[in-house]
Amino acid sequence: ECINLGFTSVMIDASEHDLKENIRITKEVVDYAHAKGVVVESELGAIAGIEDEVVVDDKYGSFTHPDDVVEFVSKTNIDSLAIAIGTAHGAYKFKPGQKPQLRFDILEEIQEKLPGFPLVLHGASSVPQEALKLVNQYGGKMQEAIGIPEEMLKKAASMAVCKINVGTDIRVAYVGALRKALCEKPEYFDLRTFINPSMDAVTKLVEDKIENVFCCANKG
């Protein structure tokens, strides 16, 4: 439906299935999308959700297995691949006391097997503490949250990773500025009074990510 409505890029996540079924579902989407000039991103490996436990039963555990990527890409003909190397969705990626780690050894193996192929990181928000503090200062009740250190993201961006998803950071920045504006100007009812500061906060955050974390300014 999205493709038919005019979207130029779509994401299909069938990573909950085994490799064979993931390939089948993804290829079905790719065939339909490419026939209409639409690019497709897909996912291989298990990217943890909020408070999920990653059970590691071998060297790779539930991370993306480098030996699977060539088969997956060649059989599906996807345009970019989201890999699991230690990131996690949501604000509460790690429990207090845990130290975030990205499996750069896996990333290196994958980029060697897929030279020049666009790789993606989902669940890569850093959860800026200043933004989190602002949310709670103005009535929010967010718990302590730990994200992916920006130095790790900078390293990933210097390798084969060309797209990094930071939706949680954007939401936290927006809501923090929104709460502040609502508290400081209770007599106002014009939505622009509250939405404009929120959009400014998001713009500032995104500019910082582009220039100082992903180091991708002027590379569009």
Phi, psi and omega in degrees: 000317179297318179299316181292335179278351175113005176298141182262354179211136178226161179238130174239123180245103176244026186290348177289343180269170175289171187303314183299314181288324176300315179299314183299311182294315182296317180297323179298318179291316182298315181301317180291317183292312183297329178296340180247014176075024182254136180270155186230133172253140178225178189228140179224122186106168184256112175268119187296154175257192183298123177065011178290147175261132176265116180267116183260111182252358172204194183302325185258338180054232180265007176288168177296128181273119182305329181290345181267341192292321182295314178299316183297312182293317183291325182276335181263332183065032178294165182261335176208155186232123175274125183247155179255110179229018176127356176280169180206146181289155173087176181277331186259065184289325185227152178278153179308132181098340178285148179250117180299139177219136172254141182275081180293338176295322178291317178302317179297317178297318182293317182290335174289324180279336180234065183301127178080001182274137183291121177252154186229146172245122172265161175060041187253022179294146180264349182051071180307128186292329178295321179291320178297319179297321181295319178304311184285331179295330183247044169100354179284165180226045177286139177282171175303132183228139181238129180248192179278123180305138184295332178296325177292321178293323178298320178294316179299320180292336178278351179258225186271356181283124184241000177213130182229123183269126182227046184300321181298317179301319180294318180295315181296318178297318181296310185292325178299312179293325179295313179299318180299313181295320179296322181286323186279340182228062184293342182277351183271151176228359177285120183305327182297332179299330184256325183285322181300314177297326179295315179294323177297321179295320178294316179301315180298317180296314182295319177301317180296318179298313183296314187278319192249342181252304181275344178051048184240018179300138178064024179247010181291000000 
